[in-house]
Structures are given as C-alpha cells and as structure tokens.
Amino acid sequence: MSETQGAVPVALITGASSGIGEATARLFASHGYATVLTARRKDRLDVLASEITANGGEALAIPTDVTHFEDIQICVALTLERYKRIDVLINNAGFGRLKWLEQLDPKDDIDAQLQVNLRGAIYAAWAVIPTMIKNGKGHIINIDSLAGLIGMPTYSVYAATKFGLRGFNEALRRELLPWGIHVSIIYPGGVETEFTQHTGARRKTNFATPKRVRLSAEDVARTAFRMVQHPRRQAIMPGYMAAVLWVNSLLPGLVDALVDRLFVRRERDIKKISTL
Ligand SMILES: NC(=O)c1ccc[n+]([C@@H]2O[C@H](COP(=O)([O-])OP(=O)(O)OC[C@H]3O[C@@H](n4cnc5c(N)ncnc54)[C@H](OP(=O)(O)O)[C@@H]3O)[C@@H](O)[C@H]2O)c1
C-alpha cells in the first residue's frame, strides 16, 4: 500500500482569501478534503481555516504570493510535510485591471496581471506535478475567464493572461495524460465577488454584466467540484455564452462593429479623439 492510500484527499487552492477560491475551499472541505488555503491576506485565510475546522473539516492556511516562486515552493513543501499528497490544485488567484491599454501602468497593471494570472498558475502547476506523478493521479483546475476565449476592449492584458492560461492548460493536459493526471479549465463570465473592486474601471456607459445574470462564487465552486468527481476538459459558464463565442468566431467583423458602436466610441468620446 502506498504512503498516500487511504488518507484524506488534499486540495490546494490559490486565491482562497475571497470569492471563488474561498467558496471552493468551503465546498471541498465540506466533502471531506483537507484544504490548503493560500493567498496573501493571512488574516482572511486564518478566519476561513477556523470556520472550516469549526465545521469539522480540515484546513491549513499558508500565506503565499503566487508571484514569488519561493512562496509556492514553501507552500507545497509544507503541504507535503503535513498531508504527504496533493490531489487537486485549483489555480484560481487572479485579478483584472480593465482600462485602455495606454492607461495601464506597465509595472503595477501589465506585469502584475501577467505575473499573477499566468506565471503564478504555471509556477503552482510546476510545483505540484512531481508529487502528482509520483502518486499516479491528480487534477489541476485552472480558473480562466470568458476573457480567455473572446477579446474585448479594456480587457487587453487581462485577456492576454487568460488566453495564455488556456494555451498552457491545453498543452499541459496533453503532457500529463500518460499519468492519468487531469488538467481542466473553467471559463466563467461575470461572478459576484471582490474582483470588481480591483479593476479600476470607470465606465461612462455603465456597461457591465447585469446583476441577474451574474454567477455566484458558489456556482463556480460547484463546477470545479463536479469536474473533480467527473473529469472533463472544460466548462463555459453560463453555458449559453457558447453561442456568443460561436458568433464571435464566425462573424468577427459584426462583433467588431457592434463593440465599436455600442462601447468603444461612447466610452472613448470619439469627437475628442478626432481633434487630437
Ligand atoms: N469575478 C469575476 O467576474 C471573474 C470572472 C471570470 C474569471 N474570474 C477569475 O476568477 C479568479 C478568482 O477571482 P474572484 O472573482 O474570486 O476575485 P477575488 O474575490 O478578488 O479573489 C481573487 C483572489 O486572488 C488572490 N490573489 C491576488 N493576487 C494574488 C497574489 N499575488 N498571490 C496570491 N493570491 C493572489 C486574492 O487574495 P489576496 O489579495 O489575499 O492575495 C484573492 O483571494 C481570478 O483568476 C479571476 O480572473 C473572475
């Protein structure tokens, strides 16, 4: 019998201090997973860990900044020291700065998004793969975005990170097939979380995903958990957005014209631009 057989399964979740990561940690813990909670805000992780243990679950909070490779290495080492295994990695840490490209700060907005959303996910996968290969199983779930499937104005760098994550996910999925390690991706549309507090977006048109069609963090968490139970390559949320993606791939000129007319010209105050 291998060292890890019969032990409690372990899910390591990045960005567990709020939103989708927090909801995912709660859900996995309620289904008997030992949850490793990582993010930068230690106080939030500690509160969540206490809540999970008070409800009879198992949680280990490890403050981790995914832009620091050493933090991830330490996090994985501490997890293996405590639980000897990592069954699931949820690559969820991320944020979006949703402004015109020329308004983004090269370091704080452009580099930071690339480092957290894309490089952070790559680092975390890199760090857990050896133990998954050793155990002959595992599941990596990348939390992407619809912005990883369709490029919209003010999402340029965010979309670059999420398109990049999609490519990484697909290649890694094929790399790890021989070991039976699953690599899946979730593309959520608007989710009701603290995400919007960090975008820096100021819209003249008030254009945003209507509240009634926004997903909850728990919706995404449930999809991630179902994916682990019944592995599949991807999930688009909500499912009907597949139709919009289909129109975009079939008629990109039409989508260009609509977006230009309904969003870009109004937001950019086109008269001002033409006099420059
Ligand atoms: N909300 C949406 O509409 C939406 C839609 C599609 C996809 N997503 C994706 O879903 C994921 C989760 O976002 P959310 O909506 O749940 O937003 P959120 O509530 O703001 O959560 C983001 C999480 O990422 C963590 N994080 C940020 N920078 C980090 C860093 N350098 N190192 C470690 N952790 C870091 C934050 O923790 P700390 O600040 O404590 O580090 C926080 O726990 C993101 O990848 C996002 O792109 C969100």
The ligand as a Gaussian input file, in Angstrom:
#p B3LYP/6-31G(d) Opt

LIG

0 1
 N      -15.286000      37.750000     -10.666000
 C      -15.388000      37.589000     -11.983000
 O      -16.230000      38.214000     -12.649000
 C      -14.499000      36.575000     -12.696000
 C      -14.887000      36.130000     -13.955000
 C      -14.103000      35.207000     -14.624000
 C      -12.942000      34.743000     -14.038000
 N      -12.564000      35.202000     -12.798000
 C      -11.308000      34.695000     -12.258000
 O      -11.582000      34.046000     -11.030000
 C      -10.421000      34.064000     -10.209000
 C      -10.820000      34.478000      -8.800000
 O      -11.332000      35.790000      -8.816000
 P      -12.537000      36.257000      -7.901000
 O      -13.635000      36.679000      -8.803000
 O      -12.836000      35.261000      -6.852000
 O      -11.923000      37.597000      -7.301000
 P      -11.457000      37.979000      -5.815000
 O      -12.564000      37.777000      -4.853000
 O      -10.857000      39.324000      -5.941000
 O      -10.329000      36.895000      -5.488000
 C       -9.053000      36.947000      -6.048000
 C       -8.123000      36.102000      -5.215000
 O       -6.811000      36.115000      -5.815000
 C       -5.871000      36.332000      -4.777000
 N       -4.635000      36.938000      -5.277000
 C       -4.491000      38.092000      -5.957000
 N       -3.188000      38.346000      -6.165000
 C       -2.503000      37.320000      -5.587000
 C       -1.130000      37.018000      -5.450000
 N       -0.170000      37.818000      -5.949000
 N       -0.780000      35.867000      -4.803000
 C       -1.729000      35.060000      -4.298000
 N       -3.048000      35.300000      -4.393000
 C       -3.423000      36.425000      -5.020000
 C       -6.572000      37.236000      -3.772000
 O       -6.000000      37.082000      -2.491000
 P       -5.015000      38.125000      -1.745000
 O       -5.381000      39.506000      -2.204000
 O       -5.273000      37.872000      -0.289000
 O       -3.644000      37.708000      -2.156000
 C       -7.980000      36.627000      -3.799000
 O       -8.051000      35.553000      -2.901000
 C       -9.429000      35.001000     -10.889000
 O       -8.458000      34.238000     -11.580000
 C      -10.286000      35.754000     -11.905000
 O       -9.539000      36.169000     -13.010000
 C      -13.322000      36.101000     -12.112000

